[in-house]
Amino acid sequence: MNQARFPHVVVVMGVAGTGKTTVGPPIADRLGVPYAEGDDFHPEANIAKMSAGTPLTDEDRRPWLDAIGRWAHERAGLGGVVSCSALKRSYRDRLRASAPGVVFVHLTGDRKLIEDRMAHRKGHFMPTALLDSQFATLQPLEADEAGVAVDVSGSPEEIAERAVTALQGLDR
C-alpha cells in the first residue's frame, strides 16, 4: 500500500503504554508515508506536568492537539501517521476540525499487559501512576468515527500488520 492508495492521515491513539510510538513508524513504513511523534508536539509545560505525575487538563491539551491538527492538515491528501493519545471524543473532534479526513487506529489491550510494558520503558516521561487516569479518561471510538481498534498483543510488526490490514478495509 502506498500513499497514492491511502492518502489519509492516521492518528495512532490509545492510553500510555499501548505502543503508539513503537507501532506508528512501522505503520507509516507500510503505508509509505512519514511518521510524526505526537509527544514532540507537547509544550514544555505539559511534559513537566506529566513528568511530575500530574495529569494534563483539557486546557493543557488544546495547544498540543492544535499542533497535531496543523501537521495533519498539512499532510491532507498526502498521508501521514502521527501518534496521539486522543483519549476523548472531544480531542478527536478537535483534530478532525483541523484535518477532517483523519482516521484513527485505536490500540487496545489488557491493562496488565500495558502496565507491564510501561514499567519496562526507558527514558519516557509518563509514569505508570498516570495509567489509571488514562483509562478513566478513555472514550473508545464511536461508530460514526473513521477508525479501527487493534489489539496490542504480539510484536510491534504483528500489531502494525493488523493495523494496516484493518485500515485497508476502511478505504474500500
DOLO-24673 format. One record per residue: x, y, z of N, C-alpha, C, O in turn; residue in three letters. Coordinates in pm, whole numbers. Example, Ala and Ser with C-alpha at 12.3 -4.5 7.8 and 13.67 -1.06 7.14 Angstrom:
! DOLO-24673
+--------+--------+--------+--------+--------+--------+--------+--------+--------+--------+--------+--------+-----+
|    n.u |    n.v |    n.w |   ca.u |   ca.v |   ca.w |    c.u |    c.v |    c.w |    o.u |    o.v |    o.w |   r |
+--------+--------+--------+--------+--------+--------+--------+--------+--------+--------+--------+--------+-----+
|   1319 |   -569 |    780 |   1230 |   -450 |    780 |   1320 |   -330 |    780 |   1424 |   -332 |    846 | Ala |
|   1285 |   -225 |    708 |   1367 |   -106 |    714 |   1290 |      3 |    787 |   1341 |    114 |    804 | Ser |
+--------+--------+--------+--------+--------+--------+--------+--------+--------+--------+--------+--------+-----+
***
This chain:
! DOLO-24673
+--------+--------+--------+--------+--------+--------+--------+--------+--------+--------+--------+--------+-----+
|    n.u |    n.v |    n.w |   ca.u |   ca.v |   ca.w |    c.u |    c.v |    c.w |    o.u |    o.v |    o.w |   r |
+--------+--------+--------+--------+--------+--------+--------+--------+--------+--------+--------+--------+-----+
|     86 |   -117 |      0 |      0 |      0 |      0 |     90 |    123 |      0 |    187 |    129 |     76 | Met |
|     59 |    220 |    -84 |    139 |    342 |    -86 |     51 |    463 |    -64 |    -72 |    451 |    -58 | Asn |
|    113 |    580 |    -53 |     35 |    697 |    -18 |    -67 |    735 |   -125 |   -167 |    799 |    -93 | Gln |
|    -45 |    699 |   -250 |   -143 |    728 |   -354 |   -271 |    649 |   -328 |   -381 |    695 |   -362 | Ala |
|   -259 |    531 |   -268 |   -375 |    448 |   -240 |   -432 |    476 |   -102 |   -550 |    447 |    -79 | Arg |
|   -356 |    532 |    -10 |   -404 |    563 |    125 |   -358 |    703 |    162 |   -259 |    720 |    234 | Phe |
|   -429 |    804 |    113 |   -386 |    943 |    131 |   -425 |   1005 |    266 |   -401 |   1123 |    289 | Pro |
|   -485 |    925 |    353 |   -531 |    978 |    481 |   -417 |    994 |    582 |   -314 |    929 |    572 | His |
|   -440 |   1083 |    677 |   -351 |   1090 |    793 |   -410 |    997 |    899 |   -528 |   1005 |    933 | Val |
|   -325 |    910 |    950 |   -365 |    813 |   1050 |   -316 |    861 |   1186 |   -197 |    890 |   1203 | Val |
|   -406 |    868 |   1282 |   -372 |    901 |   1419 |   -371 |    770 |   1497 |   -476 |    706 |   1513 | Val |
|   -254 |    731 |   1547 |   -242 |    610 |   1628 |   -269 |    653 |   1772 |   -190 |    726 |   1832 | Val |
|   -382 |    606 |   1827 |   -430 |    653 |   1957 |   -436 |    540 |   2059 |   -431 |    422 |   2024 | Met |
|   -448 |    580 |   2185 |   -465 |    485 |   2293 |   -400 |    537 |   2419 |   -333 |    640 |   2418 | Gly |
|   -422 |    465 |   2527 |   -363 |    506 |   2655 |   -212 |    489 |   2649 |   -159 |    421 |   2561 | Val |
|   -144 |    551 |   2743 |      1 |    538 |   2754 |     37 |    391 |   2767 |    -32 |    315 |   2835 | Ala |
|    144 |    351 |   2701 |    193 |    215 |   2711 |    137 |    118 |   2610 |    177 |      1 |   2608 | Gly |
|     45 |    163 |   2524 |    -10 |     71 |   2423 |     84 |     53 |   2305 |     66 |    -39 |   2226 | Thr |
|    184 |    139 |   2293 |    282 |    122 |   2185 |    265 |    217 |   2068 |    308 |    186 |   1957 | Gly |
|    203 |    330 |   2092 |    181 |    426 |   1982 |    312 |    462 |   1912 |    320 |    462 |   1789 | Lys |
|    414 |    492 |   1991 |    544 |    533 |   1936 |    619 |    415 |   1874 |    697 |    434 |   1781 | Thr |
|    595 |    296 |   1924 |    662 |    177 |   1872 |    595 |    127 |   1744 |    663 |     84 |   1651 | Thr |
|    463 |    134 |   1739 |    386 |     80 |   1627 |    365 |    183 |   1516 |    349 |    146 |   1400 | Val |
|    365 |    311 |   1551 |    343 |    415 |   1450 |    441 |    412 |   1334 |    398 |    413 |   1218 | Gly |
|    573 |    406 |   1360 |    668 |    404 |   1247 |    651 |    285 |   1152 |    656 |    306 |   1031 | Pro |
|    632 |    161 |   1201 |    611 |     53 |   1103 |    479 |     65 |   1026 |    470 |     19 |    912 | Pro |
|    378 |    126 |   1087 |    254 |    153 |   1012 |    285 |    251 |    900 |    245 |    231 |    785 | Ile |
|    356 |    359 |    934 |    393 |    460 |    834 |    476 |    397 |    722 |    454 |    426 |    605 | Ala |
|    573 |    312 |    759 |    656 |    246 |    658 |    570 |    164 |    562 |    589 |    171 |    441 | Asp |
|    476 |     88 |    617 |    390 |      4 |    534 |    302 |     88 |    442 |    269 |     47 |    331 | Arg |
|    263 |    206 |    490 |    178 |    294 |    409 |    259 |    384 |    316 |    203 |    448 |    227 | Leu |
|    391 |    389 |    336 |    477 |    473 |    254 |    460 |    622 |    279 |    467 |    704 |    188 | Gly |
|    437 |    656 |    407 |    413 |    796 |    445 |    502 |    832 |    565 |    553 |    742 |    632 | Val |
|    521 |    961 |    593 |    603 |   1000 |    708 |    532 |    976 |    841 |    409 |    971 |    849 | Pro |
|    614 |    960 |    944 |    565 |    943 |   1081 |    604 |   1065 |   1163 |    715 |   1118 |   1148 | Tyr |
|    512 |   1110 |   1249 |    541 |   1218 |   1344 |    510 |   1170 |   1485 |    404 |   1112 |   1510 | Ala |
|    602 |   1193 |   1576 |    585 |   1155 |   1716 |    500 |   1260 |   1787 |    540 |   1376 |   1800 | Glu |
|    383 |   1219 |   1833 |    290 |   1311 |   1896 |    346 |   1382 |   2017 |    315 |   1498 |   2042 | Gly |
|    431 |   1313 |   2095 |    488 |   1376 |   2214 |    573 |   1497 |   2178 |    589 |   1588 |   2260 | Asp |
|    628 |   1499 |   2057 |    710 |   1613 |   2015 |    629 |   1742 |   1998 |    687 |   1850 |   1990 | Asp |
|    497 |   1730 |   1992 |    411 |   1847 |   1976 |    371 |   1909 |   2110 |    311 |   2016 |   2113 | Phe |
|    405 |   1842 |   2222 |    369 |   1894 |   2355 |    454 |   2016 |   2389 |    575 |   2017 |   2365 | His |
|    391 |   2120 |   2445 |    469 |   2229 |   2502 |    548 |   2178 |   2624 |    507 |   2080 |   2687 | Pro |
|    658 |   2242 |   2655 |    742 |   2202 |   2769 |    663 |   2194 |   2899 |    688 |   2106 |   2982 | Glu |
|    568 |   2285 |   2918 |    489 |   2284 |   3043 |    412 |   2154 |   3058 |    398 |   2103 |   3169 | Ala |
|    361 |   2098 |   2949 |    288 |   1971 |   2955 |    383 |   1858 |   2995 |    348 |   1774 |   3078 | Asn |
|    500 |   1856 |   2936 |    597 |   1750 |   2967 |    637 |   1757 |   3114 |    650 |   1654 |   3181 | Ile |
|    656 |   1879 |   3165 |    692 |   1896 |   3307 |    581 |   1844 |   3397 |    608 |   1777 |   3497 | Ala |
|    455 |   1873 |   3363 |    343 |   1826 |   3444 |    337 |   1674 |   3445 |    326 |   1612 |   3551 | Lys |
|    345 |   1613 |   3326 |    336 |   1467 |   3318 |    454 |   1400 |   3388 |    437 |   1298 |   3455 | Met |
|    572 |   1458 |   3373 |    691 |   1403 |   3439 |    676 |   1404 |   3591 |    730 |   1318 |   3661 | Ser |
|    602 |   1502 |   3641 |    578 |   1515 |   3785 |    462 |   1427 |   3831 |    427 |   1425 |   3949 | Ala |
|    400 |   1353 |   3736 |    289 |   1265 |   3771 |    155 |   1335 |   3777 |     59 |   1282 |   3833 | Gly |
|    147 |   1456 |   3720 |     23 |   1533 |   3721 |    -48 |   1517 |   3587 |      8 |   1551 |   3482 | Thr |
|   -172 |   1465 |   3589 |   -245 |   1451 |   3462 |   -270 |   1588 |   3398 |   -289 |   1688 |   3467 | Pro |
|   -270 |   1589 |   3266 |   -300 |   1712 |   3193 |   -449 |   1741 |   3198 |   -531 |   1649 |   3204 | Leu |
|   -483 |   1868 |   3196 |   -622 |   1910 |   3186 |   -658 |   1927 |   3039 |   -570 |   1928 |   2952 | Thr |
|   -786 |   1941 |   3011 |   -828 |   1967 |   2873 |   -764 |   2096 |   2822 |   -725 |   2105 |   2706 | Asp |
|   -753 |   2195 |   2910 |   -690 |   2322 |   2873 |   -543 |   2300 |   2833 |   -496 |   2358 |   2736 | Glu |
|   -473 |   2216 |   2909 |   -333 |   2184 |   2877 |   -321 |   2118 |   2740 |   -224 |   2142 |   2667 | Asp |
|   -419 |   2037 |   2705 |   -410 |   1959 |   2582 |   -442 |   2040 |   2456 |   -400 |   2000 |   2347 | Arg |
|   -512 |   2150 |   2468 |   -555 |   2226 |   2349 |   -440 |   2264 |   2256 |   -449 |   2236 |   2137 | Arg |
|   -333 |   2328 |   2305 |   -226 |   2366 |   2212 |   -158 |   2244 |   2150 |   -112 |   2249 |   2036 | Pro |
|   -151 |   2135 |   2225 |    -91 |   2011 |   2175 |   -178 |   1953 |   2063 |   -127 |   1919 |   1956 | Trp |
|   -307 |   1942 |   2087 |   -398 |   1890 |   1985 |   -400 |   1980 |   1862 |   -405 |   1931 |   1749 | Leu |
|   -396 |   2112 |   1883 |   -396 |   2205 |   1769 |   -270 |   2191 |   1685 |   -275 |   2200 |   1563 | Asp |
|   -155 |   2168 |   1751 |    -30 |   2150 |   1677 |    -34 |   2021 |   1595 |     10 |   2019 |   1480 | Ala |
|    -86 |   1914 |   1653 |   -100 |   1789 |   1579 |   -200 |   1808 |   1464 |   -178 |   1761 |   1353 | Ile |
|   -308 |   1877 |   1492 |   -408 |   1905 |   1389 |   -351 |   1984 |   1272 |   -384 |   1957 |   1157 | Gly |
|   -263 |   2080 |   1301 |   -198 |   2157 |   1192 |   -111 |   2065 |   1107 |   -112 |   2073 |    984 | Arg |
|    -34 |   1977 |   1172 |     51 |   1883 |   1098 |    -37 |   1794 |   1010 |     -6 |   1774 |    892 | Trp |
|   -146 |   1741 |   1067 |   -235 |   1653 |    991 |   -299 |   1728 |    874 |   -313 |   1672 |    765 | Ala |
|   -337 |   1854 |    896 |   -395 |   1935 |    788 |   -296 |   1952 |    673 |   -333 |   1942 |    556 | His |
|   -170 |   1978 |    707 |    -66 |   1996 |    605 |    -41 |   1867 |    527 |      3 |   1873 |    412 | Glu |
|    -70 |   1752 |    587 |    -49 |   1622 |    522 |   -175 |   1571 |    452 |   -172 |   1464 |    391 | Arg |
|   -286 |   1646 |    460 |   -412 |   1602 |    399 |   -391 |   1571 |    251 |   -334 |   1651 |    177 | Ala |
|   -437 |   1455 |    209 |   -423 |   1411 |     71 |   -289 |   1348 |     40 |   -273 |   1283 |    -64 | Gly |
|   -192 |   1367 |    127 |    -58 |   1312 |    109 |    -35 |   1191 |    197 |     46 |   1104 |    165 | Leu |
|   -106 |   1185 |    308 |    -91 |   1077 |    403 |     15 |   1105 |    507 |    105 |   1186 |    486 | Gly |
|      4 |   1038 |    618 |     98 |   1050 |    728 |     46 |    969 |    845 |    -71 |    930 |    849 | Gly |
|    133 |    945 |    940 |     95 |    876 |   1063 |    150 |    958 |   1178 |    266 |    999 |   1177 | Val |
|     65 |    982 |   1278 |    107 |   1056 |   1397 |     52 |    985 |   1519 |    -61 |    937 |   1519 | Val |
|    132 |    979 |   1623 |     84 |    922 |   1750 |     22 |   1034 |   1833 |     75 |   1145 |   1840 | Ser |
|    -90 |   1001 |   1896 |   -160 |   1098 |   1982 |   -258 |   1018 |   2066 |   -337 |    942 |   2011 | Cys |
|   -255 |   1033 |   2196 |   -344 |    953 |   2280 |   -490 |    969 |   2240 |   -563 |    870 |   2239 | Ser |
|   -535 |   1090 |   2207 |   -671 |   1115 |   2158 |   -776 |   1038 |   2240 |   -865 |    975 |   2184 | Ala |
|   -763 |   1044 |   2371 |   -844 |    960 |   2458 |   -993 |    995 |   2460 |  -1077 |    907 |   2476 | Leu |
|  -1026 |   1123 |   2442 |  -1166 |   1166 |   2448 |  -1219 |   1197 |   2308 |  -1144 |   1237 |   2219 | Lys |
|  -1348 |   1177 |   2292 |  -1414 |   1212 |   2166 |  -1389 |   1360 |   2134 |  -1365 |   1396 |   2019 | Arg |
|  -1395 |   1446 |   2236 |  -1375 |   1589 |   2211 |  -1235 |   1618 |   2157 |  -1218 |   1710 |   2078 | Ser |
|  -1135 |   1541 |   2199 |   -999 |   1559 |   2146 |   -994 |   1518 |   2000 |   -931 |   1585 |   1918 | Tyr |
|  -1059 |   1407 |   1967 |  -1062 |   1361 |   1828 |  -1141 |   1459 |   1741 |  -1105 |   1484 |   1626 | Arg |
|  -1250 |   1514 |   1798 |  -1327 |   1616 |   1724 |  -1239 |   1738 |   1696 |  -1248 |   1796 |   1588 | Asp |
|  -1156 |   1776 |   1791 |  -1067 |   1892 |   1772 |   -967 |   1862 |   1660 |   -938 |   1949 |   1578 | Arg |
|   -913 |   1740 |   1657 |   -822 |   1702 |   1549 |   -894 |   1704 |   1414 |   -840 |   1753 |   1315 | Leu |
|  -1016 |   1650 |   1411 |  -1095 |   1649 |   1286 |  -1132 |   1789 |   1241 |  -1149 |   1813 |   1121 | Arg |
|  -1146 |   1883 |   1335 |  -1178 |   2021 |   1297 |  -1065 |   2080 |   1213 |  -1090 |   2157 |   1121 | Ala |
|   -941 |   2043 |   1245 |   -825 |   2090 |   1168 |   -800 |   2005 |   1044 |   -759 |   2056 |    940 | Ser |
|   -826 |   1876 |   1056 |   -794 |   1781 |    948 |   -911 |   1682 |    936 |   -905 |   1572 |    993 | Ala |
|  -1017 |   1720 |    864 |  -1139 |   1639 |    860 |  -1121 |   1495 |    811 |  -1203 |   1409 |    845 | Pro |
|  -1019 |   1467 |    734 |  -1003 |   1333 |    679 |   -923 |   1236 |    763 |   -895 |   1125 |    718 | Gly |
|   -884 |   1274 |    886 |   -803 |   1183 |    966 |   -881 |   1056 |    999 |  -1003 |   1058 |   1013 | Val |
|   -805 |    946 |   1010 |   -861 |    820 |   1055 |   -780 |    775 |   1176 |   -664 |    811 |   1191 | Val |
|   -842 |    695 |   1262 |   -780 |    657 |   1387 |   -752 |    508 |   1392 |   -832 |    426 |   1347 | Phe |
|   -636 |    473 |   1448 |   -605 |    336 |   1486 |   -598 |    337 |   1637 |   -504 |    389 |   1696 | Val |
|   -700 |    279 |   1700 |   -707 |    276 |   1846 |   -639 |    148 |   1893 |   -692 |     38 |   1874 | His |
|   -523 |    163 |   1956 |   -451 |     48 |   2012 |   -515 |     12 |   2146 |   -520 |     93 |   2238 | Leu |
|   -562 |   -111 |   2154 |   -633 |   -156 |   2273 |   -564 |   -277 |   2332 |   -494 |   -351 |   2262 | Thr |
|   -583 |   -298 |   2460 |   -522 |   -416 |   2521 |   -553 |   -429 |   2668 |   -612 |   -340 |   2729 | Gly |
|   -513 |   -539 |   2722 |   -529 |   -572 |   2862 |   -447 |   -476 |   2948 |   -330 |   -450 |   2920 | Asp |
|   -510 |   -423 |   3054 |   -442 |   -325 |   3139 |   -312 |   -380 |   3197 |   -213 |   -307 |   3206 | Arg |
|   -312 |   -507 |   3237 |   -191 |   -567 |   3296 |    -77 |   -569 |   3195 |     37 |   -536 |   3230 | Lys |
|   -104 |   -605 |   3072 |     -3 |   -606 |   2967 |     52 |   -465 |   2944 |    173 |   -445 |   2932 | Leu |
|    -38 |   -368 |   2939 |      3 |   -229 |   2915 |     88 |   -176 |   3031 |    190 |   -111 |   3009 | Ile |
|     46 |   -204 |   3154 |    123 |   -160 |   3270 |    262 |   -223 |   3270 |    361 |   -157 |   3302 | Glu |
|    269 |   -350 |   3236 |    398 |   -419 |   3230 |    489 |   -354 |   3125 |    608 |   -332 |   3151 | Asp |
|    435 |   -323 |   3010 |    515 |   -258 |   2905 |    563 |   -121 |   2952 |    678 |    -83 |   2927 | Arg |
|    475 |    -46 |   3019 |    515 |     86 |   3069 |    628 |     75 |   3171 |    720 |    156 |   3171 | Met |
|    620 |    -25 |   3256 |    720 |    -43 |   3361 |    858 |    -71 |   3303 |    959 |    -45 |   3369 | Ala |
|    864 |   -124 |   3182 |    992 |   -159 |   3121 |   1042 |    -55 |   3020 |   1146 |    -75 |   2957 | His |
|    968 |     57 |   3004 |   1015 |    161 |   2914 |   1127 |    240 |   2978 |   1128 |    261 |   3099 | Arg |
|   1219 |    283 |   2896 |   1332 |    364 |   2944 |   1320 |    505 |   2887 |   1289 |    523 |   2769 | Lys |
|   1344 |    604 |   2972 |   1353 |    741 |   2925 |   1224 |    805 |   2881 |   1226 |    901 |   2804 | Gly |
|   1108 |    755 |   2928 |    982 |    817 |   2891 |    929 |    894 |   3010 |    948 |    852 |   3124 | His |
|    863 |   1007 |   2984 |    821 |   1095 |   3092 |    690 |   1055 |   3158 |    655 |   1109 |   3263 | Phe |
|    615 |    961 |   3101 |    483 |    924 |   3155 |    498 |    811 |   3257 |    527 |    697 |   3218 | Met |
|    479 |    840 |   3386 |    491 |    734 |   3486 |    370 |    640 |   3484 |    261 |    680 |   3444 | Pro |
|    389 |    517 |   3529 |    278 |    421 |   3532 |    166 |    467 |   3624 |     52 |    423 |   3608 | Thr |
|    196 |    554 |   3719 |     94 |    604 |   3810 |    -19 |    676 |   3737 |   -131 |    683 |   3788 | Ala |
|      8 |    729 |   3619 |    -95 |    800 |   3544 |   -182 |    707 |   3459 |   -277 |    753 |   3395 | Leu |
|   -152 |    579 |   3458 |   -228 |    486 |   3375 |   -375 |    481 |   3415 |   -462 |    475 |   3328 | Leu |
|   -404 |    483 |   3545 |   -543 |    481 |   3590 |   -620 |    600 |   3535 |   -733 |    586 |   3489 | Asp |
|   -558 |    719 |   3539 |   -627 |    837 |   3488 |   -647 |    827 |   3337 |   -747 |    876 |   3284 | Ser |
|   -554 |    763 |   3268 |   -568 |    744 |   3123 |   -688 |    654 |   3093 |   -770 |    687 |   3008 | Gln |
|   -698 |    541 |   3163 |   -811 |    451 |   3140 |   -943 |    516 |   3180 |  -1045 |    494 |   3115 | Phe |
|   -943 |    597 |   3286 |  -1065 |    665 |   3329 |  -1111 |    767 |   3226 |  -1230 |    789 |   3209 | Ala |
|  -1016 |    828 |   3157 |  -1046 |    930 |   3057 |  -1087 |    871 |   2923 |  -1163 |    933 |   2849 | Thr |
|  -1038 |    752 |   2891 |  -1057 |    691 |   2760 |  -1203 |    678 |   2720 |  -1285 |    622 |   2793 | Leu |
|  -1234 |    731 |   2602 |  -1363 |    712 |   2537 |  -1332 |    643 |   2404 |  -1282 |    707 |   2312 | Gln |
|  -1362 |    514 |   2392 |  -1329 |    442 |   2269 |  -1396 |    506 |   2146 |  -1493 |    581 |   2159 | Pro |
|  -1343 |    474 |   2030 |  -1401 |    524 |   1905 |  -1549 |    488 |   1900 |  -1591 |    380 |   1941 | Leu |
|  -1627 |    581 |   1848 |  -1770 |    558 |   1831 |  -1795 |    517 |   1685 |  -1710 |    535 |   1599 | Glu |
|  -1914 |    462 |   1661 |  -1948 |    408 |   1529 |  -1935 |    511 |   1416 |  -1906 |    476 |   1302 | Ala |
|  -1958 |    638 |   1449 |  -1952 |    742 |   1344 |  -1812 |    800 |   1325 |  -1795 |    896 |   1248 | Asp |
|  -1711 |    745 |   1392 |  -1574 |    793 |   1378 |  -1496 |    699 |   1287 |  -1499 |    578 |   1304 | Glu |
|  -1427 |    756 |   1189 |  -1347 |    676 |   1096 |  -1227 |    620 |   1171 |  -1141 |    695 |   1217 | Ala |
|  -1222 |    490 |   1182 |  -1110 |    430 |   1252 |  -1133 |    284 |   1280 |  -1238 |    227 |   1251 | Gly |
|  -1028 |    223 |   1337 |  -1029 |     81 |   1369 |   -966 |     60 |   1505 |   -880 |    138 |   1548 | Val |
|  -1008 |    -45 |   1574 |   -946 |    -85 |   1700 |   -855 |   -203 |   1671 |   -893 |   -296 |   1600 | Ala |
|   -733 |   -199 |   1726 |   -634 |   -302 |   1701 |   -576 |   -347 |   1835 |   -529 |   -264 |   1913 | Val |
|   -579 |   -478 |   1860 |   -526 |   -533 |   1983 |   -373 |   -523 |   1984 |   -309 |   -541 |   1881 | Asp |
|   -316 |   -493 |   2102 |   -172 |   -472 |   2113 |    -94 |   -596 |   2156 |     24 |   -586 |   2189 | Val |
|   -157 |   -711 |   2157 |    -80 |   -831 |   2188 |      7 |   -866 |   2068 |    -29 |   -840 |   1954 | Ser |
|    122 |   -927 |   2096 |    214 |   -964 |   1989 |    325 |   -862 |   1970 |    338 |   -767 |   2046 | Gly |
|    403 |   -885 |   1866 |    517 |   -798 |   1837 |    471 |   -668 |   1770 |    361 |   -663 |   1716 | Ser |
|    555 |   -564 |   1774 |    520 |   -440 |   1704 |    490 |   -464 |   1555 |    400 |   -402 |   1499 | Pro |
|    566 |   -553 |   1492 |    541 |   -581 |   1350 |    405 |   -647 |   1328 |    336 |   -615 |   1232 | Glu |
|    368 |   -738 |   1417 |    236 |   -803 |   1406 |    123 |   -702 |   1427 |     23 |   -704 |   1355 | Glu |
|    141 |   -616 |   1524 |     40 |   -513 |   1552 |     27 |   -420 |   1432 |    -84 |   -389 |   1389 | Ile |
|    140 |   -375 |   1377 |    138 |   -286 |   1261 |     71 |   -353 |   1142 |     -7 |   -289 |   1070 | Ala |
|     99 |   -480 |   1121 |     37 |   -553 |   1010 |   -115 |   -560 |   1028 |   -190 |   -539 |    932 | Glu |
|   -160 |   -589 |   1150 |   -305 |   -591 |   1177 |   -367 |   -454 |   1153 |   -476 |   -443 |   1097 | Arg |
|   -296 |   -349 |   1194 |   -348 |   -213 |   1176 |   -362 |   -179 |   1028 |   -465 |   -126 |    986 | Ala |
|   -260 |   -208 |    950 |   -264 |   -175 |    807 |   -373 |   -255 |    736 |   -444 |   -202 |    651 | Val |
|   -387 |   -381 |    772 |   -494 |   -463 |    713 |   -630 |   -404 |    745 |   -717 |   -396 |    658 | Thr |
|   -649 |   -363 |    870 |   -776 |   -303 |    911 |   -800 |   -170 |    839 |   -913 |   -141 |    798 | Ala |
|   -694 |    -89 |    822 |   -706 |     38 |    750 |   -743 |     15 |    604 |   -823 |     90 |    548 | Leu |
|   -688 |    -87 |    543 |   -722 |   -118 |    404 |   -872 |   -145 |    392 |   -934 |   -107 |    292 | Gln |
|   -929 |   -209 |    493 |  -1072 |   -235 |    491 |  -1154 |   -108 |    499 |  -1265 |   -104 |    446 | Gly |
|  -1103 |     -5 |    564 |  -1173 |    124 |    573 |  -1177 |    195 |    439 |  -1272 |    267 |    408 | Leu |
|  -1073 |    176 |    361 |  -1056 |    257 |    239 |  -1128 |    196 |    119 |  -1107 |    241 |      6 | Asp |
|  -1210 |     97 |    141 |  -1283 |     33 |     28 |  -1415 |     98 |      5 |  -1489 |     58 |    -85 | Arg |
+--------+--------+--------+--------+--------+--------+--------+--------+--------+--------+--------+--------+-----+
***
